[in-house]
Amino acid sequence: MDQVITLFFNGSSSLYLDSLAWNATQMFVWIPFLLVVAYVVFREHDFPRMLFLIGGILFCILLCDQVASTICKPLVARWRPTHNPYLQDAVDIVNGYRGGPYGFFSSHAANTVALAAFLSPIFRRRAITLSLFGWALLNCWTRVYLGVHYVGDIVVGLLFGFAVGTIAQRLYYHYFAKAQPLTYHPRNLKLIPRAFAITLCLIAIPWKLYF
């Protein structure tokens, strides 16, 4: 069933969608957006909060990445669709990209949703929550579209990442936000949705088609 669902969402006959998925999965495309998020997060925090937030971000990334890539992938040893000898001929790949041999579970899904779950409650703004989780879910879609993950890999990554991000957020709330809720300047809060929208516009440009 997982293979059937994955093949349904994998690839298409559209070169534009190929370009869109390829652009969206590149980490460097998201660097300006993430820098804006970091600027807004750290700008109005005192030093102890800033250190805790840095620790929370590192906790989310390192735990998700290590559990997914160092423990689960070699232990479970589930072939990516692009490496599965019984399925790889049916998988639509883009620019010859196949990823590493194993894909359970998705570290992309776990990392991005962990950061979204950790950071979005800090701002308490719907537009920022939608931007952060939109970033995470768009990355998840690209991994299935490019054929480097099964849908099941993504779902498990999302669940694990959300759990890790929620734990980090609970710790932050317990030690800081519960005692001294922090308010952000409305002008700064608008920067994150705007940066997300601009990044989406850049991703939508089919520049990869011209290389």
C-alpha positions in Angstrom: 0.0 0.0 0.0 2.8 2.4 0.9 4.4 1.8 -2.5 1.1 2.4 -4.4 0.5 5.7 -2.6 4.1 6.7 -3.1 4.0 6.1 -6.8 0.8 8.1 -7.0 2.5 11.2 -5.6 5.9 10.5 -7.2 6.8 12.5 -10.3 4.7 13.7 -13.2 5.0 14.5 -16.9 5.4 18.2 -16.1 8.9 19.7 -16.4 7.6 22.7 -14.4 6.6 20.5 -11.4 10.0 18.7 -11.7 11.7 22.1 -11.5 9.5 23.2 -8.6 10.2 20.1 -6.5 13.9 20.2 -7.3 14.2 23.9 -6.3 12.1 23.4 -3.1 14.2 20.5 -1.8 17.5 22.5 -2.1 18.5 23.7 1.4 20.3 26.8 0.1 17.0 28.2 -1.3 15.6 28.4 2.2 18.7 30.0 3.8 17.3 33.6 3.5 14.0 32.5 5.0 15.7 30.8 7.9 17.9 33.8 8.5 14.9 36.0 8.8 13.3 33.5 11.2 16.5 33.5 13.3 16.7 37.3 13.3 13.1 37.7 14.6 13.6 34.9 17.1 16.8 36.2 18.7 16.3 40.0 18.3 14.0 40.4 21.3 15.4 37.7 23.6 17.7 38.3 26.5 20.9 36.3 26.7 19.6 33.3 28.8 16.6 32.9 26.5 18.8 33.1 23.4 21.1 30.4 24.7 18.1 28.2 25.5 16.6 28.7 22.1 19.9 27.9 20.4 20.1 24.8 22.6 16.5 23.9 21.6 17.2 24.3 17.9 20.4 22.2 18.2 18.5 19.6 20.2 15.8 19.3 17.5 18.2 19.1 14.6 20.8 16.8 16.2 18.3 14.4 17.8 16.2 14.1 14.6 19.1 13.7 12.3 21.0 11.2 14.5 18.1 9.0 15.2 17.0 9.0 11.6 20.3 8.8 9.8 22.7 7.2 12.3 20.3 4.7 14.0 17.1 4.0 12.0 18.3 4.0 8.4 21.2 1.5 8.8 19.2 -0.5 11.4 15.9 -0.8 9.5 17.8 -0.8 6.1 14.7 0.0 4.1 15.6 0.8 0.5 14.6 4.2 -0.9 12.1 3.8 -3.8 14.9 4.9 -6.1 17.1 2.1 -4.8 14.5 -0.7 -4.4 15.4 -3.2 -7.1 11.7 -4.2 -7.5 10.4 -0.6 -7.8 13.2 1.7 -9.0 12.2 1.2 -12.7 8.8 2.6 -11.9 10.0 5.6 -10.0 10.2 8.9 -11.7 13.5 10.6 -10.8 14.6 14.2 -11.5 18.1 15.2 -12.6 19.4 11.7 -11.8 19.0 12.3 -8.1 18.5 9.1 -6.1 19.8 9.9 -2.6 21.5 7.4 -0.3 20.5 3.7 -0.2 18.2 3.8 2.8 15.3 6.1 3.6 13.5 5.1 6.8 12.7 7.5 8.3 13.0 10.9 6.6 15.4 13.2 8.4 14.1 16.1 6.2 10.6 15.6 7.5 11.7 15.2 11.1 14.1 18.2 11.1 11.7 20.6 9.5 8.6 19.8 11.5 10.6 19.7 14.8 11.8 23.2 14.2 8.3 24.3 13.2 6.7 22.7 16.3 9.4 24.3 18.5 9.4 27.8 17.1 5.8 28.5 16.0 4.3 28.6 19.6 6.9 31.2 20.6 5.3 33.8 18.2 1.6 32.8 18.7 0.7 34.1 15.2 -1.3 32.1 12.7 0.6 33.5 9.6 4.0 32.5 11.1 2.7 29.0 12.1 1.4 28.5 8.6 4.7 29.7 7.1 6.8 27.3 9.3 4.6 24.3 8.8 4.2 25.2 5.1 8.0 25.1 4.8 8.1 21.7 6.5 5.3 20.1 4.5 6.6 21.5 1.2 9.9 19.8 1.9 8.1 16.6 2.7 6.2 16.7 -0.6 9.4 17.2 -2.6 10.9 14.0 -1.0 8.1 11.9 -2.2 7.8 13.6 -5.6 11.5 13.1 -6.2 11.1 9.4 -5.3 13.7 9.4 -2.5 11.1 8.5 0.3 8.0 6.5 0.7 5.0 8.3 2.2 5.5 6.1 5.3 9.0 7.4 5.7 7.6 10.9 5.7 4.7 10.2 8.1 7.1 8.6 10.7 9.5 11.5 10.3 6.7 14.0 10.8 5.5 12.2 14.0 9.0 11.9 15.4 9.9 15.4 14.6 6.7 16.8 16.0 7.3 14.9 19.3 10.9 16.2 19.5 9.8 19.8 18.8 7.0 19.6 21.3 9.3 18.4 24.0 11.7 21.3 23.3 8.8 23.8 23.3 7.5 22.4 26.6 10.9 22.9 28.2 11.1 26.5 26.9 7.6 27.3 28.1 8.3 25.8 31.6 11.6 27.7 32.1 10.8 31.0 30.4 7.5 31.7 28.7 5.3 30.7 31.6 7.1 33.1 33.9 7.7 35.9 31.5 5.7 35.8 28.3 7.6 37.7 25.5 5.9 40.0 23.1 7.3 40.8 19.6 7.0 44.0 17.7 4.3 43.5 15.1 6.6 44.9 12.3 9.1 42.1 13.0 6.5 39.4 13.1 5.4 40.3 9.5 8.9 39.6 8.2 8.6 35.8 8.5 5.4 35.4 6.3 6.8 37.8 3.8 10.1 36.0 3.6 8.2 32.7 3.1 6.1 34.2 0.3 9.2 35.6 -1.4 10.9 32.3 -1.2 7.9 30.5 -2.7 8.0 33.0 -5.6 11.7 32.2 -6.2 11.1 28.5 -6.0 8.2 28.9 -8.5 10.7 30.3 -11.1 11.7 27.3 -13.4 15.3 28.3 -13.4 16.5 24.7 -13.3 15.0 24.1 -16.7 17.6 26.4 -18.3 20.7 24.6 -17.0 
